[in-house]
Amino acid sequence: MQTVNIRQLKTNPSTALRSAKDEDMVVVMNRDHPQALLVDLEKLDLPDLGSVRIALAVSLFRSGAVSAGFAARMTGKPLSEMLTLLSSLGIPLTGNGAADARDDLEAGRQWLARKV
């Protein structure tokens, strides 16, 4: 098991990820206190790692952290299949619905009102 501090993780995350893949796990330290664990998903020997990747991708998309395209790449699925899955789960595929539409409409009005 290896430890890294937050500064090391920020400067060279690939080293920590490589260590997590090669070893059991990496402990991320924050001022001499363990803060987080980096664990390679392959090392967990989960019976259905594909489903875990899908669940992570859906969760990240729902929170707005990743795009649908990125979520599809995370799962190894075609974008059309990911969009169908997200839609079937009742997750909106566009932003904030009515609020986004109002913002877009207002931006359009302001653009049209500009004097050239």
CORGI-V487093 format. One record per residue. OMEGA is omega in radians with two decimals (NA if undefined). NEAR is the number of other ideal C-beta (glycine too) atoms within 8 Angstrom. D_FIRST is the distance of its C-alpha to the first C-alpha in Angstrom with 2 decimals. Layout:
<<OMEGA	NEAR	D_FIRST> <OMEGA	NEAR	D_FIRST>>
This chain:
<<-3.13	7	0.00> <3.04	8	3.77> <3.03	9	6.87> <3.04	13	10.27> <-3.05	9	13.62> <3.14	10	16.23> <3.10	6	18.31> <3.14	10	15.76> <3.12	11	15.21> <-3.06	6	19.02> <-3.09	5	19.77> <-3.11	7	17.54> <-3.10	7	16.09> <3.10	6	16.11> <3.13	9	13.44> <3.12	15	10.98> <3.11	10	12.42> <3.11	8	12.22> <3.11	12	8.50> <3.13	13	8.38> <-3.08	9	11.02> <-3.11	5	9.83> <-3.14	9	6.35> <-3.09	5	6.01> <3.09	10	5.59> <3.10	13	5.83> <3.10	11	7.41> <-3.08	15	10.84> <3.06	12	12.66> <-3.12	8	16.45> <3.09	4	18.23> <3.08	3	15.76> <3.08	6	15.33> <-3.07	9	12.59> <-3.05	7	14.59> <3.06	6	12.95> <2.97	8	10.25> <-3.12	11	10.30> <3.08	9	10.44> <-3.09	9	12.48> <-3.14	9	15.65> <-3.10	6	16.28> <-3.10	10	13.29> <-3.12	8	14.84> <3.10	4	17.81> <-3.11	7	20.26> <-3.11	3	23.81> <-3.10	6	25.20> <3.11	9	22.78> <3.12	8	25.96> <3.09	7	27.09> <3.12	10	23.85> <3.12	12	24.28> <3.14	11	27.91> <3.10	8	27.21> <-3.12	9	24.84> <3.13	15	27.44> <-3.14	13	30.28> <3.13	8	28.61> <3.10	12	27.85> <-3.12	15	31.43> <-3.12	7	32.96> <3.14	6	31.36> <-3.11	4	32.65> <3.14	5	29.30> <3.09	8	30.07> <3.09	6	33.31> <3.11	11	34.55> <3.12	7	34.18> <3.11	11	30.52> <3.11	15	29.99> <3.12	14	31.86> <3.12	7	29.73> <-3.07	11	26.53> <-3.08	11	28.07> <-3.13	6	29.81> <3.02	9	33.13> <-3.12	6	36.34> <-3.13	9	37.17> <3.12	6	40.24> <3.12	9	38.28> <3.12	14	35.81> <3.10	11	38.80> <3.13	8	40.47> <-3.13	11	37.44> <3.13	13	37.09> <-3.13	9	40.83> <3.10	6	40.94> <3.13	7	38.41> <3.14	4	40.80> <3.14	9	38.59> <-3.12	5	40.88> <3.09	7	40.42> <-3.07	5	41.99> <-2.97	6	41.20> <3.05	5	42.71> <-3.05	8	45.85> <-3.13	6	49.02> <3.09	8	47.52> <3.14	10	46.40> <3.10	8	49.81> <3.12	8	51.59> <3.13	8	49.54> <3.13	8	50.28> <3.12	8	53.95> <3.10	8	54.20> <3.09	8	52.59> <3.11	8	55.14> <3.13	8	57.99> <3.14	8	56.98> <3.14	7	56.76> <-3.12	6	60.20> <-3.12	6	61.68> <3.05	6	60.72> <-3.12	3	63.75> <NA	2	63.62>>
